Amino acid sequence: MNGNERKNIIPGLTVDIVLKKDQPTGRLTRGIVKDILTNSVSHPHGIKVRLQDGQVGRVKVIHPDQH
């Protein structure tokens, strides 16, 4: 699924995000969505979310079967 579209992301989904500090390397961090922070329908770099552990980043991969 596409992490650039808000409609694909709901709290409780397992996702891989890129943290701000990891943008140069593209390193992914896996977690469960707590809050959706992007208000627009889509974003070219991924929808910004807050994970349950408090980390904030942009969604790159959605794992729909793990929630």
DONURO-830860 format. One record per residue: residue in three letters; x, y, z of N, C-alpha, C in turn. Coordinates in nm, 2 decimals, decimal comma. Layout:
<nodes>
{res ALA | n_X X | n_Y Y | n_Z Z | ca_X X | ca_Y Y | ca_Z Z | c_X X | c_Y Y | c_Z Z};
...
</nodes>
This chain:
<nodes>
{res MET | n_X 0,08 | n_Y -0,12 | n_Z 0,00 | ca_X 0,00 | ca_Y 0,00 | ca_Z 0,00 | c_X 0,09 | c_Y 0,12 | c_Z 0,00};
{res ASN | n_X 0,03 | n_Y 0,23 | n_Z -0,04 | ca_X 0,10 | ca_Y 0,36 | ca_Z -0,06 | c_X 0,10 | c_Y 0,44 | c_Z 0,07};
{res GLY | n_X 0,22 | n_Y 0,47 | n_Z 0,12 | ca_X 0,24 | ca_Y 0,55 | ca_Z 0,24 | c_X 0,22 | c_Y 0,70 | c_Z 0,21};
{res ASN | n_X 0,20 | n_Y 0,74 | n_Z 0,08 | ca_X 0,19 | ca_Y 0,88 | ca_Z 0,05 | c_X 0,04 | c_Y 0,93 | c_Z 0,06};
{res GLU | n_X -0,05 | n_Y 0,84 | n_Z 0,08 | ca_X -0,19 | ca_Y 0,87 | ca_Z 0,08 | c_X -0,25 | c_Y 0,85 | c_Z 0,22};
{res ARG | n_X -0,31 | n_Y 0,95 | n_Z 0,28 | ca_X -0,36 | ca_Y 0,95 | ca_Z 0,41 | c_X -0,47 | c_Y 0,84 | c_Z 0,43};
{res LYS | n_X -0,55 | n_Y 0,82 | n_Z 0,33 | ca_X -0,66 | ca_Y 0,72 | ca_Z 0,34 | c_X -0,61 | c_Y 0,58 | c_Z 0,37};
{res ASN | n_X -0,48 | n_Y 0,55 | n_Z 0,34 | ca_X -0,43 | ca_Y 0,42 | ca_Z 0,36 | c_X -0,38 | c_Y 0,39 | c_Z 0,50};
{res ILE | n_X -0,37 | n_Y 0,50 | n_Z 0,58 | ca_X -0,31 | ca_Y 0,49 | ca_Z 0,71 | c_X -0,41 | c_Y 0,51 | c_Z 0,82};
{res ILE | n_X -0,42 | n_Y 0,41 | n_Z 0,91 | ca_X -0,51 | ca_Y 0,43 | ca_Z 1,03 | c_X -0,43 | c_Y 0,39 | c_Z 1,16};
{res PRO | n_X -0,47 | n_Y 0,45 | n_Z 1,27 | ca_X -0,40 | ca_Y 0,41 | ca_Z 1,39 | c_X -0,41 | c_Y 0,26 | c_Z 1,42};
{res GLY | n_X -0,30 | n_Y 0,20 | n_Z 1,46 | ca_X -0,30 | ca_Y 0,06 | ca_Z 1,49 | c_X -0,23 | c_Y -0,02 | c_Z 1,38};
{res LEU | n_X -0,20 | n_Y 0,04 | n_Z 1,27 | ca_X -0,13 | ca_Y -0,03 | ca_Z 1,16 | c_X 0,02 | c_Y -0,03 | c_Z 1,19};
{res THR | n_X 0,08 | n_Y -0,14 | n_Z 1,15 | ca_X 0,23 | ca_Y -0,15 | ca_Z 1,15 | c_X 0,29 | c_Y -0,09 | c_Z 1,03};
{res VAL | n_X 0,38 | n_Y 0,00 | n_Z 1,05 | ca_X 0,44 | ca_Y 0,07 | ca_Z 0,93 | c_X 0,59 | c_Y 0,08 | c_Z 0,95};
{res ASP | n_X 0,66 | n_Y 0,11 | n_Z 0,84 | ca_X 0,80 | ca_Y 0,15 | ca_Z 0,85 | c_X 0,81 | c_Y 0,30 | c_Z 0,81};
{res ILE | n_X 0,88 | n_Y 0,37 | n_Z 0,90 | ca_X 0,89 | ca_Y 0,52 | ca_Z 0,87 | c_X 1,04 | c_Y 0,56 | c_Z 0,86};
{res VAL | n_X 1,06 | n_Y 0,67 | n_Z 0,80 | ca_X 1,19 | ca_Y 0,73 | ca_Z 0,80 | c_X 1,19 | c_Y 0,85 | c_Z 0,90};
{res LEU | n_X 1,27 | n_Y 0,84 | n_Z 1,00 | ca_X 1,28 | ca_Y 0,95 | ca_Z 1,10 | c_X 1,36 | c_Y 1,07 | c_Z 1,03};
{res LYS | n_X 1,33 | n_Y 1,19 | n_Z 1,09 | ca_X 1,40 | ca_Y 1,31 | ca_Z 1,03 | c_X 1,55 | c_Y 1,29 | c_Z 1,03};
{res LYS | n_X 1,61 | n_Y 1,23 | n_Z 1,14 | ca_X 1,75 | ca_Y 1,22 | ca_Z 1,14 | c_X 1,80 | c_Y 1,11 | c_Z 1,05};
{res ASP | n_X 1,71 | n_Y 1,02 | n_Z 1,00 | ca_X 1,75 | ca_Y 0,91 | ca_Z 0,91 | c_X 1,73 | c_Y 0,95 | c_Z 0,76};
{res GLN | n_X 1,67 | n_Y 1,07 | n_Z 0,73 | ca_X 1,64 | ca_Y 1,10 | ca_Z 0,59 | c_X 1,76 | c_Y 1,09 | c_Z 0,50};
{res PRO | n_X 1,88 | n_Y 1,13 | n_Z 0,54 | ca_X 1,99 | ca_Y 1,12 | ca_Z 0,45 | c_X 2,03 | c_Y 0,97 | c_Z 0,41};
{res THR | n_X 2,01 | n_Y 0,88 | n_Z 0,50 | ca_X 2,04 | ca_Y 0,74 | ca_Z 0,48 | c_X 1,92 | c_Y 0,66 | c_Z 0,43};
{res GLY | n_X 1,80 | n_Y 0,70 | n_Z 0,46 | ca_X 1,68 | ca_Y 0,63 | ca_Z 0,43 | c_X 1,65 | c_Y 0,51 | c_Z 0,52};
{res ARG | n_X 1,72 | n_Y 0,51 | n_Z 0,64 | ca_X 1,70 | ca_Y 0,40 | ca_Z 0,74 | c_X 1,56 | c_Y 0,39 | c_Z 0,78};
{res LEU | n_X 1,50 | n_Y 0,28 | n_Z 0,79 | ca_X 1,36 | ca_Y 0,26 | ca_Z 0,83 | c_X 1,35 | c_Y 0,22 | c_Z 0,97};
{res THR | n_X 1,24 | n_Y 0,27 | n_Z 1,04 | ca_X 1,21 | ca_Y 0,23 | ca_Z 1,17 | c_X 1,07 | c_Y 0,17 | c_Z 1,17};
{res ARG | n_X 1,05 | n_Y 0,06 | n_Z 1,23 | ca_X 0,91 | ca_Y -0,01 | ca_Z 1,23 | c_X 0,84 | c_Y 0,02 | c_Z 1,36};
{res GLY | n_X 0,71 | n_Y 0,04 | n_Z 1,35 | ca_X 0,63 | ca_Y 0,07 | ca_Z 1,47 | c_X 0,49 | c_Y 0,07 | c_Z 1,44};
{res ILE | n_X 0,40 | n_Y 0,10 | n_Z 1,54 | ca_X 0,26 | ca_Y 0,10 | ca_Z 1,52 | c_X 0,21 | c_Y 0,24 | c_Z 1,53};
{res VAL | n_X 0,13 | n_Y 0,28 | n_Z 1,43 | ca_X 0,08 | ca_Y 0,42 | ca_Z 1,42 | c_X -0,01 | c_Y 0,45 | c_Z 1,54};
{res LYS | n_X 0,02 | n_Y 0,57 | n_Z 1,61 | ca_X -0,06 | ca_Y 0,62 | ca_Z 1,72 | c_X -0,15 | c_Y 0,74 | c_Z 1,66};
{res ASP | n_X -0,08 | n_Y 0,83 | n_Z 1,60 | ca_X -0,15 | ca_Y 0,95 | ca_Z 1,55 | c_X -0,10 | c_Y 0,98 | c_Z 1,41};
{res ILE | n_X -0,19 | n_Y 1,04 | n_Z 1,32 | ca_X -0,16 | ca_Y 1,08 | ca_Z 1,19 | c_X -0,14 | c_Y 1,23 | c_Z 1,20};
{res LEU | n_X -0,02 | n_Y 1,28 | n_Z 1,16 | ca_X 0,01 | ca_Y 1,42 | ca_Z 1,18 | c_X -0,01 | c_Y 1,51 | c_Z 1,05};
{res THR | n_X -0,01 | n_Y 1,45 | n_Z 0,94 | ca_X -0,03 | ca_Y 1,52 | ca_Z 0,81 | c_X -0,18 | c_Y 1,54 | c_Z 0,79};
{res ASN | n_X -0,22 | n_Y 1,66 | n_Z 0,76 | ca_X -0,36 | ca_Y 1,69 | ca_Z 0,74 | c_X -0,40 | c_Y 1,68 | c_Z 0,60};
{res SER | n_X -0,31 | n_Y 1,69 | n_Z 0,50 | ca_X -0,35 | ca_Y 1,69 | ca_Z 0,36 | c_X -0,38 | c_Y 1,54 | c_Z 0,32};
{res VAL | n_X -0,44 | n_Y 1,53 | n_Z 0,21 | ca_X -0,49 | ca_Y 1,40 | ca_Z 0,15 | c_X -0,37 | c_Y 1,31 | c_Z 0,12};
{res SER | n_X -0,26 | n_Y 1,38 | n_Z 0,07 | ca_X -0,14 | ca_Y 1,30 | ca_Z 0,03 | c_X -0,02 | c_Y 1,39 | c_Z 0,05};
{res HIS | n_X 0,10 | n_Y 1,33 | n_Z 0,05 | ca_X 0,23 | ca_Y 1,40 | ca_Z 0,06 | c_X 0,33 | c_Y 1,32 | c_Z -0,02};
{res PRO | n_X 0,41 | n_Y 1,39 | n_Z -0,11 | ca_X 0,50 | ca_Y 1,32 | ca_Z -0,19 | c_X 0,61 | c_Y 1,24 | c_Z -0,12};
{res HIS | n_X 0,64 | n_Y 1,28 | n_Z 0,00 | ca_X 0,75 | ca_Y 1,21 | ca_Z 0,08 | c_X 0,69 | c_Y 1,11 | c_Z 0,18};
{res GLY | n_X 0,56 | n_Y 1,10 | n_Z 0,19 | ca_X 0,50 | ca_Y 1,01 | ca_Z 0,29 | c_X 0,42 | c_Y 1,09 | c_Z 0,39};
{res ILE | n_X 0,32 | n_Y 1,02 | n_Z 0,44 | ca_X 0,23 | ca_Y 1,09 | ca_Z 0,55 | c_X 0,31 | c_Y 1,08 | c_Z 0,68};
{res LYS | n_X 0,31 | n_Y 1,19 | n_Z 0,75 | ca_X 0,38 | ca_Y 1,20 | ca_Z 0,88 | c_X 0,30 | c_Y 1,14 | c_Z 0,99};
{res VAL | n_X 0,35 | n_Y 1,05 | n_Z 1,07 | ca_X 0,28 | ca_Y 0,99 | ca_Z 1,18 | c_X 0,36 | c_Y 0,99 | c_Z 1,30};
{res ARG | n_X 0,30 | n_Y 0,97 | n_Z 1,42 | ca_X 0,36 | ca_Y 0,95 | ca_Z 1,54 | c_X 0,34 | c_Y 0,80 | c_Z 1,58};
{res LEU | n_X 0,44 | n_Y 0,73 | n_Z 1,61 | ca_X 0,43 | ca_Y 0,59 | ca_Z 1,65 | c_X 0,39 | c_Y 0,58 | c_Z 1,80};
{res GLN | n_X 0,35 | n_Y 0,46 | n_Z 1,84 | ca_X 0,31 | ca_Y 0,44 | ca_Z 1,98 | c_X 0,43 | c_Y 0,47 | c_Z 2,08};
{res ASP | n_X 0,55 | n_Y 0,46 | n_Z 2,03 | ca_X 0,66 | ca_Y 0,48 | ca_Z 2,12 | c_X 0,71 | c_Y 0,63 | c_Z 2,12};
{res GLY | n_X 0,63 | n_Y 0,72 | n_Z 2,04 | ca_X 0,66 | ca_Y 0,86 | ca_Z 2,04 | c_X 0,74 | c_Y 0,91 | c_Z 1,92};
{res GLN | n_X 0,80 | n_Y 0,82 | n_Z 1,85 | ca_X 0,89 | ca_Y 0,86 | ca_Z 1,73 | c_X 0,80 | c_Y 0,91 | c_Z 1,62};
{res VAL | n_X 0,85 | n_Y 1,01 | n_Z 1,55 | ca_X 0,77 | ca_Y 1,08 | ca_Z 1,44 | c_X 0,85 | c_Y 1,07 | c_Z 1,31};
{res GLY | n_X 0,78 | n_Y 1,03 | n_Z 1,20 | ca_X 0,85 | ca_Y 1,02 | ca_Z 1,07 | c_X 0,75 | c_Y 1,00 | c_Z 0,96};
{res ARG | n_X 0,80 | n_Y 0,99 | n_Z 0,84 | ca_X 0,71 | ca_Y 0,97 | ca_Z 0,73 | c_X 0,70 | c_Y 0,82 | c_Z 0,68};
{res VAL | n_X 0,58 | n_Y 0,78 | n_Z 0,66 | ca_X 0,55 | ca_Y 0,64 | ca_Z 0,62 | c_X 0,61 | c_Y 0,61 | c_Z 0,49};
{res LYS | n_X 0,69 | n_Y 0,50 | n_Z 0,48 | ca_X 0,74 | ca_Y 0,45 | ca_Z 0,36 | c_X 0,68 | c_Y 0,31 | c_Z 0,32};
{res VAL | n_X 0,65 | n_Y 0,23 | n_Z 0,42 | ca_X 0,60 | ca_Y 0,10 | ca_Z 0,40 | c_X 0,48 | c_Y 0,07 | c_Z 0,50};
{res ILE | n_X 0,37 | n_Y 0,02 | n_Z 0,44 | ca_X 0,26 | ca_Y -0,02 | ca_Z 0,53 | c_X 0,25 | c_Y -0,17 | c_Z 0,53};
{res HIS | n_X 0,24 | n_Y -0,23 | n_Z 0,65 | ca_X 0,22 | ca_Y -0,37 | ca_Z 0,67 | c_X 0,08 | c_Y -0,40 | c_Z 0,71};
{res PRO | n_X -0,01 | n_Y -0,42 | n_Z 0,61 | ca_X -0,16 | ca_Y -0,43 | ca_Z 0,65 | c_X -0,19 | c_Y -0,56 | c_Z 0,72};
{res ASP | n_X -0,11 | n_Y -0,66 | n_Z 0,71 | ca_X -0,15 | ca_Y -0,79 | ca_Z 0,77 | c_X -0,10 | c_Y -0,80 | c_Z 0,91};
{res GLN | n_X -0,03 | n_Y -0,70 | n_Z 0,97 | ca_X 0,02 | ca_Y -0,71 | ca_Z 1,10 | c_X -0,04 | c_Y -0,60 | c_Z 1,19};
{res HIS | n_X -0,17 | n_Y -0,62 | n_Z 1,23 | ca_X -0,23 | ca_Y -0,52 | ca_Z 1,33 | c_X -0,33 | c_Y -0,59 | c_Z 1,41};
</nodes>
